[in-house]
Every structure is written in C-alpha cells, then in structure tokens.
Amino acid sequence: MVRPTQQRERDQTSVTEADEYEHEHENESEEQTCPECDSGALVASNDSNEIICEECGLVIEEQNIDHGPEWRAFNHAERQNKSRVGAPTTQTMHDKGLTTQIDWKNKDAHGRSISSKKRNQLNRLRKWQERIRTKDAGERNLQFALSEIDRMASALGVPRSVREVASVIYRQALSNDLIRGRSIEGVATSCLYAGCRQEGIPRSLDEVTEVSRVGKKEIGRTYRYIAKELSLEMKPADPKEYVPRFCSDLKVGEEVKMKAIEIIDESAEQGLLSGKSPTGFAAAAIYAASLLCNEKKTQKEVAEVAQVTEVTIRNRYQEQIEAMGIY
C-alpha cells in the first residue's frame, strides 16, 4: 500500500516534469528555424494554414487550425449578412448594450398583427424588462445621464464618437465619486462639452447651454472641476474650426472661407488670439473676409450665426484689419 505522503510527492514530481516539458517545447517553438537554410524568418500564409520560410520557401508546417469562419464572403454586404455576432458594445448605454430588448412592434415573426390578449402580455413584458434592466439607483442615474447626453448630442448634431467619449468621461466621473453634490444634468452637460473639446468638434459653451436644462455658469463650473479632477488634457479651441460651419450657415463661398482662415492665421501670428473668444474671433474674420471678397454680410447676420454680439465683431474686426495692414 502506497502512503498518501509518497503519493503526493509522486504527483508533484510528475506535475513538475510536465511543466518542464511544456516549457522546453515552448522555447523550441519560439526559437524554431528552417531545417533547410537555418533561417529564423518564418511567416504564416494568408489563410494561416501553413508556416513558410521567407528565405528558401520551404513549407515547414501545414494544415494548422484555422480560427476564422467556415463561410466565405466576397463583398462587405455578404460578409455582414453571414456574420453571426451581435451589435458592438457601446458606452452610451448603461448596460453597454448587452441586454435584450423587446421590440415595440406588435407583430409576430411573419409580420402579422397579434391579438389584443398577446398585445397586453407583450406590454407587461416590456414594462418588466425596462424595470429589471437597472438593478439599483446608481444604474438608474447612469441610465438617465447617458440618455441626457444622447438627447443633447442629437440636438447639437455631433457625431457618435463624441457621444462615446462623453459617456466614458461621465463613467469616470461616477467611479471617482465626482457626481456627489452636483446635478446629474449639469455633470452630463459638462461631460458632453468636454467630449466635443477632446474630439475637436467646435461647439461653444453657449450652444451647449441652449440644449441643456441647466445654466451656463453651472456648466462652466462643473466642467472646470471635472477636467481638473480627471486630468483631462484640453487644447484651446481653434477659431479655424468654427469657420466652415459659420460659412455654411451664412451661405458664403469657398473663397470667403479660405480668406477667413488666412486672416485668423496672420492675426494669431501677431498674438492677437490670446485671451479672445474663438467664436468671436472666427466671426470677425468671416465678416472681414466677406467684405474683401465682395460677398458682404452684415455684422448682425454674422453675430446671429456665431451667437456673439455685434460689438465683439467690431472690436475683433478692427484688430484684425490693423494686423493685416488694411485700413
């Protein structure tokens, strides 16, 4: 009869030997060379079924396991139709889009209308589905905040990447306990403004305030606090980023846009941009460019598009024409 102590020692010895054997074989595979020319330049083929030497072309290994799909596709649409994966995860939903959702259409699999009894059952299922998607107050607050970000981003017309970045910033603020003592709407709006700044999408604080349910002062205060606590690197807003959108709203030509960018570049070289509002600076450059290119727009029209005062445009306009030597 074998004692338990001896059995454990044998088991430990066999495990150690197996580990050493695997380690040796791993080293061998890592340092594998071509048996024909002793070259270490081994590459896998396009279908990953063969390992080939780049120097002499010898096929060293073949019939490897193919981890790709078993079907073939010859264009993007066919690849999408055959793909069996679900939708990608997203930060804009509190559950990252991983839970199921009951469709709002009251139709069966064949597209036929269902009976009133089945419709009532589906309504109850939808109600309970919505309730169980959030397990506590924290998730409900996150769901509300992300829906606010989505609503405001849609009103501002910013791309999906900004919504994703804003949602990530809000999640970071939530995990760092920066929401306590502040309104959810204020923090959500500040995160959206920070997302616009990080993605280089020009949206002024006044524009963000228009679609928000909180005041400009609270948004600015919360934004500065979150940017400081999360160490967000924010570059100063470039007035040139506002020029294409303002020119499009004013319906001016490409010549005016290029001239306005030229005015901004020359003014910035002389240090006139420091401490100035980027929207006001861009509006004044567009106003000056419209005069120079004979597509005159009034100060009132430009001010309404840029959401600045006419006094701001006049002051920046005088500085810019003096910098360019135009009197």
LUMGURO-472129 format. One line per 8 residues: their letters; for each residue x, y, z of N, C-alpha, C, O. Coordinates in steps of 0.1 Angstrom, whole numbers. Each point is the difference from the previous one (the first is absolute). Layout:
BEGIN
A	X/Y/Z/X/Y/Z/X/Y/Z/X/Y/Z | ...
This chain:
BEGIN
MVRPTQQR	8/-12/0/-8/12/0/9/12/0/9/2/8 | -12/8/-17/7/12/-1/-5/10/10/-12/3/0 | 21/3/7/-4/10/10/-4/13/-7/4/3/-11 | -14/5/17/-4/12/-6/11/10/-2/0/7/-10 | 10/-6/19/11/9/-2/8/-3/-12/3/9/-8 | 0/-22/6/7/-4/-12/-7/2/-13/6/4/-10 | -20/-6/11/-8/3/-12/0/15/-4/1/3/-12 | -2/6/23/1/14/-3/13/4/-6/1/8/-10
ERDQTSVT	10/-14/15/13/4/-5/2/-5/-15/5/7/-8 | -11/-19/5/1/-5/-14/-9/10/-9/5/3/-11 | -16/1/16/-9/9/-8/7/13/-3/0/5/-11 | 7/1/22/7/12/-2/11/-1/-10/3/9/-8 | 4/-21/9/12/-2/-9/-5/-1/-15/6/6/-9 | -18/-13/7/-5/-1/-14/-4/13/-5/1/3/-12 | -8/6/21/-4/13/-5/12/8/-4/-1/8/-10 | 11/-8/19/12/8/-3/7/-5/-13/4/9/-8
EADEYEHE	-4/-22/5/6/-5/-12/-8/5/-12/5/3/-11 | -19/-4/12/-8/5/-11/1/15/-3/1/4/-11 | 1/4/22/2/14/-2/13/3/-7/1/8/-9 | 10/-16/13/13/2/-7/-1/-4/-14/6/6/-9 | -13/-17/6/-2/-5/-14/-7/10/-9/4/3/-11 | -15/3/17/-7/10/-8/9/13/-2/-1/6/-11 | 8/-2/21/9/11/-1/11/-2/-10/3/10/-8 | 2/-22/7/11/-2/-10/-6/0/-14/6/6/-9
HENESEEQ	-18/-11/7/-6/0/-13/-5/14/-4/1/3/-12 | -5/5/22/-3/14/-4/12/7/-4/0/8/-10 | 12/-10/16/12/7/-4/4/-5/-14/5/8/-8 | -7/-21/6/3/-5/-14/-8/6/-10/5/4/-11 | -18/-2/13/-9/6/-10/4/15/-2/-1/5/-11 | 4/2/22/4/14/-1/13/1/-8/1/10/-8 | 9/-19/10/13/1/-7/0/-9/-12/11/-4/-4 | -22/1/-2/-1/-9/-12/7/6/-12/-2/12/-2
TCPECDSG	10/-20/-4/7/5/-12/-3/-10/-12/-5/-11/2 | 9/16/-14/-2/-8/-12/10/-12/0/12/3/1 | -17/-15/-3/10/-12/0/8/0/-13/10/-7/0 | -14/15/-10/7/0/-13/12/10/0/11/-3/-4 | -15/16/8/11/10/0/3/7/13/7/9/1 | -13/-15/10/3/5/14/-4/15/1/5/7/9 | -15/-3/-16/-5/14/1/-11/1/10/-8/-9/2 | 7/20/5/-10/2/10/-12/8/-5/-9/4/7
ALVASNDS	9/0/-20/-10/8/-6/-12/-9/-5/-1/-3/-11 | -7/-1/21/-11/-9/-3/-13/8/1/-2/8/10 | -6/-9/-20/-13/8/-1/-12/-10/-2/2/-11/-6 | -14/15/10/-12/-7/-3/-6/4/-13/2/12/-4 | -8/-21/-3/-6/3/-13/-13/9/3/-4/2/11 | -2/3/-22/-12/9/1/-11/-7/7/-8/6/8 | 6/-19/-11/-11/-7/7/4/-7/13/-8/-7/6 | 21/10/-2/5/-5/13/0/-15/1/1/-6/11
NEIICEEC	-1/-1/-22/1/-15/0/14/-5/-2/2/-12/3 | 7/20/-6/14/-5/-3/10/10/7/-3/12/0 | 14/-17/4/11/8/5/12/-2/-11/4/-11/-2 | 0/22/-3/9/0/-12/13/8/4/-1/10/7 | 12/-15/-12/13/7/1/1/11/-10/-2/-3/-12 | 5/15/16/1/11/-10/12/-1/-9/0/5/-11 | 11/-11/16/13/-1/-7/-1/-10/-11/4/3/-12 | -8/-15/15/1/-11/-10/-14/-5/-5/-1/-7/-10
GLVIEEQN	-10/11/17/-13/-3/-4/-5/-14/4/-10/-5/-4 | 18/-1/13/-4/-14/5/-12/1/9/-1/9/9 | -9/-18/-11/-12/0/8/4/-9/12/2/-12/-1 | -2/18/13/5/-7/12/-12/-7/7/1/-12/4 | -12/19/-3/-12/-6/6/-12/3/-9/-1/10/-6 | -9/-20/6/-12/2/-8/-12/-6/7/2/-7/10 | -13/11/-15/-13/-5/6/-1/5/14/-4/-8/9 | 7/20/-6/-2/6/13/-15/3/2/-8/0/-9
IDHGPEWR	4/2/22/-14/2/3/-3/14/-5/6/10/3 | -17/-9/-11/-5/13/-5/-10/6/10/-11/-7/2 | 14/18/5/-9/5/9/-11/10/-6/-8/6/7 | 8/-5/-20/-9/9/-7/-13/-7/-2/-2/-11/4 | -8/18/-10/-13/-5/-3/0/-11/-10/10/-1/-8 | -20/-8/8/0/-11/-10/-6/4/-13/0/-7/-10 | -6/20/9/-6/4/-12/9/10/-7/9/6/6 | -12/-3/-19/7/9/-8/-9/12/-4/-12/-2/-1
AFNHAERQ	18/14/0/-7/11/-4/8/8/-10/13/1/2 | -19/5/-12/7/7/-11/-2/15/0/6/7/-8 | -15/-2/16/-1/14/2/-5/4/14/-3/-9/8 | 2/22/-5/-3/4/13/-15/-4/4/-2/-5/11 | -7/7/-20/-14/-3/3/-2/-15/3/-7/-4/9 | 14/-5/-17/-1/-14/2/6/-4/14/-5/-9/7 | 16/16/-4/7/-3/13/-9/4/12/-1/-7/10 | -6/18/-12/-9/4/11/-12/-9/2/-4/-3/11
NKSRVGAP	-1/-2/-23/-12/-9/1/4/-13/6/-8/-6/7 | 20/1/-9/4/-13/5/6/0/14/0/-10/7 | 3/22/-3/6/1/14/-10/-3/11/-12/3/-1 | 16/-10/11/-9/-5/10/3/7/13/-6/-5/11 | 13/15/-11/3/8/13/-11/10/2/-7/4/-10 | 5/0/22/-10/11/3/5/14/-2/11/2/-5 | -18/7/10/3/14/-2/13/3/9/1/-6/10 | 7/16/-14/12/3/9/-4/6/13/-11/7/0
TTQTMHDK	19/-8/10/-3/6/13/2/15/-2/8/5/-8 | -16/2/16/1/15/0/-1/6/14/-6/-6/9 | 14/17/-7/0/6/13/-12/9/2/-2/5/11 | -6/-3/-22/-11/10/1/-12/-6/7/-10/7/2 | 10/-20/2/-11/-7/7/6/-5/13/11/-4/1 | -19/5/9/5/-4/14/4/-14/1/9/-3/8 | -15/-6/-16/4/-14/0/9/-4/-12/2/-11/-3 | 3/22/-4/9/-2/-12/-7/-7/-11/7/-5/-9
GLTTQIDW	-20/5/9/-8/-6/-11/0/-16/0/-2/-6/-10 | 5/0/22/1/-14/0/-13/-7/4/-1/-12/-2 | -9/19/7/-12/-6/4/-10/-1/-12/2/8/-10 | -12/-16/11/-10/-1/-11/-10/11/1/-2/6/10 | -5/-4/-21/-10/10/0/-12/-6/-8/2/-5/-11 | -14/7/16/-12/-4/-7/-5/10/-10/-1/12/4 | -1/-16/-16/-3/10/-10/-14/6/3/-9/-6/6 | 7/18/-11/-12/8/3/-11/-4/-10/-12/3/2
KNKDAHGR	16/-10/-13/-10/-4/-10/-9/-11/5/6/-10/4 | -19/11/-5/-9/-11/4/-3/-9/-12/-11/-1/-4 | 22/-6/0/-2/-9/-12/8/-13/4/9/0/7 | -14/-11/-14/7/-12/2/12/-2/-9/4/10/-7 | 2/-22/6/12/-2/-8/-3/1/-15/9/3/-8 | -22/-5/4/-4/2/-14/-4/14/-4/-5/2/-11 | 5/7/21/-4/14/-3/-15/2/1/-5/10/-4 | -3/-20/10/-14/1/1/-3/6/14/7/-2/10
SISSKKRN	-18/10/-9/-4/6/12/-4/-11/10/-7/-10/-4 | 10/12/17/-3/-9/10/-14/4/7/-4/11/-1 | -1/-21/8/-13/3/7/2/9/12/11/3/4 | -23/3/0/1/9/12/5/-6/12/6/6/9 | -9/-19/-7/5/-7/12/15/-1/0/7/2/10 | -1/-6/-22/14/-1/-1/7/14/1/11/1/6 | -19/9/-10/6/14/0/1/4/15/10/7/3 | -20/-10/5/1/3/14/11/-7/7/7/6/9
QLNRLRKW	-5/-18/-13/11/-8/6/14/6/-3/8/1/8 | -7/4/-21/12/6/-4/3/13/7/11/3/4 | -22/5/-2/1/12/7/5/-2/15/9/8/5 | -14/-18/1/5/-4/14/14/-4/-1/8/3/9 | -4/-11/-19/14/-4/-1/9/11/-2/11/1/6 | -15/9/-15/9/12/-2/1/8/13/11/4/3 | -21/-3/4/0/8/13/10/-7/10/8/7/6 | -9/-20/-5/9/-7/10/14/0/-6/10/0/8
QERIRTKD	-8/-1/-21/13/0/-6/7/13/3/12/0/3 | -19/11/-4/5/13/3/4/2/15/9/6/3 | -17/-13/5/3/1/15/12/-8/4/8/5/8 | -6/-17/-14/11/-8/5/13/3/-7/10/-5/3 | -10/14/-13/12/4/-6/9/8/9/13/0/-1 | -18/7/11/7/7/10/-2/-6/14/-11/-2/4 | 22/-2/2/-1/-8/13/0/9/12/-5/-4/11 | 10/17/-12/0/9/12/-1/14/-5/-1/3/-12
AGERNLQF	1/6/22/-1/14/-3/12/6/-8/-2/9/-8 | 14/-15/10/12/5/-7/-2/-3/-15/4/9/-8 | -9/-21/4/-2/-3/-14/-11/9/-6/1/3/-12 | -11/0/20/-11/8/-5/5/14/-3/-4/6/-10 | 13/-1/19/5/14/-2/9/0/-12/0/9/-8 | 8/-20/6/9/-1/-12/-8/-1/-12/3/6/-10 | -14/-13/10/-9/-1/-12/-6/13/-3/0/4/-12 | -4/4/22/-6/13/-3/11/10/-5/-3/7/-10
ALSEIDRM	15/-8/15/11/9/-4/4/-3/-14/2/9/-8 | -1/-22/4/4/-3/-14/-11/3/-10/3/4/-11 | -16/-5/16/-10/4/-9/0/15/-3/-4/5/-10 | 7/3/21/2/15/-1/11/3/-10/-2/9/-8 | 13/-16/9/11/3/-9/-4/-3/-14/4/7/-9 | -11/-18/7/-5/-4/-14/-9/11/-5/0/3/-12 | -9/1/20/-10/11/-4/7/12/-4/-3/6/-11 | 12/-1/19/7/13/-3/9/-2/-12/1/10/-8
ASALGVPR	6/-21/7/9/-2/-12/-8/0/-13/4/5/-10 | -16/-11/11/-9/0/-12/-4/14/-4/-1/3/-11 | -3/5/22/-4/14/-3/12/8/-6/-3/9/-8 | 15/-12/13/11/8/-5/5/-5/-14/8/7/-6 | -12/-19/3/4/-6/-13/15/-4/0/7/1/-11 | -2/-7/22/14/-4/0/0/-15/-3/-10/-7/2 | 21/2/-7/1/-14/-4/0/-10/12/1/4/11 | -2/-17/-14/-1/-10/10/13/-1/9/-1/-3/11
SVREVASV	12/6/-17/13/-1/8/0/10/12/5/-4/10 | -12/15/-12/-1/10/11/-8/-6/11/3/2/12 | -14/-9/-15/-9/-6/10/7/-10/8/-1/-2/12 | 9/-6/-20/8/-11/7/10/6/10/1/-4/11 | 7/14/-16/10/7/9/-7/6/12/5/-1/11 | -16/8/-13/-7/7/11/-5/-11/10/0/3/12 | -5/-14/-17/-5/-11/9/11/-6/8/-1/-3/12 | 13/2/-18/12/-5/7/4/9/11/3/-4/11
IYRQALSN	-3/17/-14/4/10/10/-10/0/12/4/1/11 | -17/-2/-14/-10/-1/11/2/-12/8/-1/1/13 | 4/-12/-19/2/-12/8/13/1/9/0/-4/12 | 10/11/-17/12/3/8/-3/9/12/4/-2/11 | -13/12/-14/-4/9/11/-8/-7/10/1/3/12 | -9/-13/-16/-9/-7/9/9/-10/9/-3/-1/12 | 13/-5/-18/8/-9/7/9/7/10/4/-6/10 | -1/19/-13/9/8/9/-9/8/10/6/8/7
DLIRGRSI	-19/-11/-7/-9/7/10/0/15/-2/0/7/10 | 0/-2/-22/0/14/-3/-14/5/-2/-2/12/-1 | -8/-21/1/-14/4/-2/-7/5/13/-9/8/-1 | 14/-12/12/-6/3/13/-1/15/2/10/7/-1 | -22/-2/4/-2/14/3/-2/8/-13/-1/13/1 | 0/-19/-12/-2/7/-13/-12/-6/-8/-3/-12/2 | -3/20/-10/-11/-6/-7/4/-9/-11/11/2/-6 | -19/-12/3/4/-10/-11/0/8/-13/9/-3/-9
EGVATSCL	-19/12/6/0/7/-12/12/9/-2/6/0/-11 | -1/6/22/12/9/-1/12/-8/-4/8/4/-8 | -6/-16/15/12/-8/-3/-1/-6/-14/11/0/-7 | -23/-4/3/-1/-6/-13/3/10/-11/7/-3/-10 | -12/16/12/3/10/-10/15/4/0/5/2/-11 | 1/-2/22/14/3/1/8/-11/-7/10/3/-7 | -14/-15/9/7/-11/-7/-1/0/-15/9/-3/-8 | -21/7/3/-2/2/-14/8/11/-6/6/-1/-10
YAGCRQEG	-5/12/17/9/11/-4/14/-4/0/8/4/-10 | -3/-12/20/13/-5/0/3/-9/-12/10/0/-6 | -20/-9/3/1/-9/-11/1/8/-13/8/-4/-9 | -15/15/7/1/8/-12/14/6/-1/6/0/-11 | -1/5/22/14/5/0/11/-10/-3/9/3/-8 | -11/-15/13/10/-10/-2/0/-5/-14/10/-4/-6 | -22/3/0/-1/-5/-14/2/10/-10/-1/-2/-12 | 3/15/16/2/11/-10/-12/4/-7/0/5/-12
IPRSLDEV	-12/-7/18/-13/4/-6/-3/13/6/-4/1/12 | 4/10/-20/-2/14/6/-15/2/4/-9/2/-9 | 7/-2/22/-13/4/5/3/9/12/7/-4/10 | -12/16/-10/3/10/10/-9/-4/13/-9/-7/-1 | 13/14/12/-7/-3/12/-14/6/-1/-9/-6/7 | 7/16/-14/-14/6/-2/-9/-10/-8/-11/-2/4 | 17/-5/-14/-8/-9/-8/-4/-12/9/-11/-6/-1 | 21/1/9/-3/-11/9/-11/4/10/-8/-9/4
TEVSRVGK	9/21/1/-9/5/10/-15/0/-5/-9/-3/7 | 8/6/-20/-13/1/-6/-8/-13/0/-12/0/2 | 19/-11/-3/-6/-13/-1/-1/-7/14/-5/-11/2 | 12/18/8/0/-6/13/-11/5/9/-7/10/-4 | 5/-16/15/-11/4/10/6/7/12/-7/3/9 | 20/1/-10/7/7/11/6/12/-6/2/2/-12 | 3/7/21/5/13/-4/15/-1/-5/7/-9/3 | -3/20/-9/13/1/-6/11/0/11/10/-6/-1
KEIGRTYR	-13/13/12/9/1/11/3/-13/6/11/-4/4 | -22/-4/-1/2/-13/6/7/-10/-9/9/-8/4 | -11/9/-17/7/-9/-10/15/3/0/8/-9/1 | -5/22/-1/14/4/-1/7/-4/13/12/-5/0 | -18/7/12/6/-3/13/2/-16/0/11/-4/5 | -21/-3/-8/1/-15/0/10/-5/-10/8/-9/3 | -7/15/-15/10/-4/-10/14/2/5/8/-9/-1 | -5/20/7/13/3/6/4/-10/11/11/-4/1
YIAKELSL	-21/1/7/2/-9/11/4/-14/-5/9/-7/5 | -17/2/-15/2/-14/-5/13/0/-8/7/-10/2 | -4/20/-10/12/0/-7/12/0/9/10/-7/-3 | -11/13/14/11/1/10/2/-14/7/11/-5/1 | -22/0/4/0/-13/7/4/-12/-8/7/-8/5 | -11/8/-18/3/-11/-8/12/2/-9/4/-8/-8 | 3/20/10/12/3/-7/-2/-1/-16/8/-6/-7 | -19/12/3/-3/0/-14/8/10/-7/1/12/4
EMKPADPK	6/-16/-15/9/9/-7/-9/7/-11/-4/-6/-10 | 2/19/12/-9/7/-10/9/11/-7/5/9/7 | -5/-10/-20/7/11/-7/-9/12/-2/-12/-2/0 | 17/14/-1/-8/11/-2/-8/-1/-13/6/-5/-10 | -18/10/10/-8/-1/-13/6/8/-11/4/11/2 | -3/-17/-14/5/7/-11/-11/7/-8/-10/-6/-4 | 11/19/2/-11/8/-7/-2/-6/-14/-11/1/-6 | 22/-7/0/-2/-5/-14/-10/-12/-1/-5/-2/-10
EYVPRFCS	3/-5/22/-9/-11/0/-15/5/-2/-8/-8/-4 | 6/20/8/-14/6/-1/-3/5/-14/-12/2/-4 | 22/1/-4/-2/7/-12/-8/-8/-10/-10/6/-6 | 12/-18/3/-8/-8/-10/-15/0/4/-8/2/-9 | 5/-4/22/-14/-1/4/-7/14/-2/-11/1/-5 | 18/10/10/-6/13/-1/-2/4/-15/-10/6/-3 | 20/-9/-5/-1/4/-14/-11/-8/-7/-7/5/-9 | 5/-17/13/-11/-8/-5/-14/6/4/-9/0/-9
DLKVGEEV	8/4/21/-13/6/5/-2/14/-7/-12/3/-3 | 23/4/0/-2/13/-7/-1/-1/-15/-4/10/-7 | 6/-23/2/-1/-2/-14/10/9/-8/-4/6/-10 | 16/-6/14/11/7/-8/8/-10/-7/0/-12/3 | 8/17/-12/8/-9/-9/13/-5/7/3/4/11 | 4/-13/-19/12/-5/5/11/10/1/9/-1/9 | -10/11/-17/11/11/0/-1/7/14/11/4/5 | -23/-1/0/-1/7/13/5/-9/11/7/5/9
KMKAIEII	-9/-18/-10/5/-9/11/15/0/0/6/0/11 | 0/-1/-23/15/-1/0/6/14/4/10/0/7 | -17/11/-10/6/13/4/-2/2/15/9/5/6 | -20/-10/0/-2/1/14/11/-8/8/5/5/10 | -2/-17/-15/11/-8/6/13/7/-1/8/-1/9 | -5/7/-21/12/8/-2/1/11/10/11/3/6 | -22/4/-4/0/12/10/3/-5/14/7/6/7 | -13/-18/-3/2/-5/13/14/-4/2/6/3/11
DESAEQGL	0/-9/-21/14/-4/1/10/12/2/9/0/8 | -12/10/-16/9/12/1/-2/7/13/10/6/6 | -22/-5/-1/-3/7/13/6/-8/11/5/5/10 | -6/-19/-11/5/-8/11/16/1/1/5/-1/11 | 1/3/-22/15/1/0/4/13/7/11/0/6 | -19/10/-6/3/12/7/-5/1/15/1/10/6 | -6/-22/-2/-4/-1/14/-13/6/4/-3/2/12 | -6/1/-22/-13/6/3/-10/-10/5/-11/4/5
LSGKSPTG	14/-17/-6/-10/-11/3/0/-2/15/-10/-5/6 | 20/8/1/1/-3/15/-10/8/8/-2/12/-1 | -6/-20/8/-10/6/9/-13/3/-7/-9/6/6 | 7/-9/-19/-11/4/-7/-10/-12/-2/5/-11/0 | -17/14/-1/-10/-11/-3/2/-6/-14/0/8/-10 | 1/-21/8/2/-5/-13/-11/2/-9/2/2/-12 | -15/-2/17/-11/2/-9/-1/14/-5/-3/3/-12 | 6/7/21/0/14/-4/11/3/-10/-1/8/-9
FAAAAIYA	13/-14/11/11/1/-9/-3/-5/-13/3/6/-11 | -9/-18/10/-4/-6/-13/-10/8/-7/0/2/-12 | -10/3/20/-11/8/-6/6/13/-6/-4/4/-11 | 13/3/18/6/12/-6/8/-3/-12/0/8/-10 | 7/-19/10/8/-4/-12/-9/-2/-12/3/3/-12 | -14/-10/14/-10/-2/-11/-6/13/-5/-2/1/-12 | -1/8/21/-6/13/-4/10/8/-8/-3/5/-10 | 16/-5/14/11/6/-7/2/-6/-14/1/7/-10
ASLLCNEK	-2/-20/10/2/-8/-13/-11/3/-10/2/1/-12 | -14/0/18/-12/3/-9/1/13/-7/-4/2/-11 | 10/8/19/2/13/-6/11/0/-11/-2/6/-11 | 12/-13/14/12/-1/-10/-4/-7/-12/6/2/-11 | -15/-12/12/-3/-9/-12/-13/5/-6/-6/-8/-9 | 1/20/12/-13/5/-6/-12/-9/2/-8/-1/-9 | 7/-6/20/-11/-8/4/-5/5/13/-1/-7/10 | -2/20/-9/-2/7/13/-12/-6/8/-11/-2/-5
KTQKEVAE	14/0/17/-9/-4/10/0/10/11/10/5/4 | -22/-1/2/-1/10/10/6/-6/13/0/-12/2 | 3/21/7/5/-5/13/-11/-7/8/3/-9/8 | -15/13/-10/-11/-6/7/-2/-14/-5/-2/-9/8 | 3/6/-21/-1/-14/-5/10/-9/5/-2/-11/5 | 15/16/-5/11/-8/5/-1/-2/15/2/-11/5 | -7/21/3/-1/-1/14/-11/-10/4/2/-8/10 | -13/7/-18/-11/-10/3/5/-14/-2/-3/-9/8
VAQVTEVT	11/7/-18/5/-14/-3/10/-4/10/0/-11/5 | 9/20/-1/11/-3/9/-4/1/15/7/-4/9 | -19/10/-7/-6/2/14/10/8/8/3/-3/12 | 1/14/-18/8/11/7/-7/13/-2/-9/1/-8 | 14/9/15/-6/14/-2/7/7/-12/12/-4/-4 | -18/14/-1/5/7/-11/12/9/5/10/2/-8 | -10/1/20/12/8/6/12/-9/0/11/5/-3 | -12/-18/6/11/-9/0/6/-1/-14/12/1/-2
IRNRYQEQ	-21/-2/-8/5/-1/-14/7/13/-4/10/-1/-7 | -15/13/11/6/12/-4/14/2/6/9/4/-7 | -8/-8/20/13/1/6/11/-10/-6/11/4/-2 | -15/-16/0/9/-10/-6/3/4/-14/11/-2/-5 | -21/7/-2/2/4/-14/11/11/-1/8/0/-9 | -9/10/17/10/11/0/14/-5/3/9/4/-6 | -8/-13/16/13/-6/3/6/-8/-12/12/1/-3 | -21/-8/-4/5/-9/-11/5/8/-12/10/-2/-6
IEAMGIY	-18/12/3/4/8/-12/12/9/3/8/2/-10 | -6/2/22/12/7/3/12/-9/0/11/4/-4 | -13/-17/8/11/-9/0/4/-4/-14/12/-2/-3 | -21/2/-7/2/-3/-13/4/13/-9/4/-1/-11 | -4/12/18/4/12/-7/-10/5/-10/3/7/-10 | -16/-10/12/-11/5/-8/-7/11/7/-5/-2/11 | 3/14/-17/-6/11/6/-11/5/-9/-7/10/4
